[in-house]
Amino acid sequence: MLGCQSGYILQVLRALGEHRTRAVDVRDEVMASFNQTPQEAMQGTAWAGNWTSWYKMANGQITNNWSGSVEGHKRRTALSDPSEHEMAREAAVTEAS
């Protein structure tokens, strides 16, 4: 699975270079959808059971990074979609409080 994830990240890094940008972030709505999909898919499974696990947060959210088959995960991570990312020419600088 690391091969799928690292391949996806390399595609995003190449896009950074091609567009001469310095920062990339996943669009909020894309991240929300990505997080919601496994939550819905795992309802009614052992993952969603009423028990404590290092895969579940205190609020019951399952922190597994994908649901479904390995082949399905490979298909979903095969190609990066540039419209799912925000790219910035200048990296944002924030001050610590």
ABEGO torsion letter per residue (X at the ends): XAAAAAAAAAAAAAAAAAAGBABBBBBAAAAAAAAAAAAAAABGBAAABBBBBAABBAAGBBABABBEBAAAAAAAAABBBAAABBBBABBBBBBBX
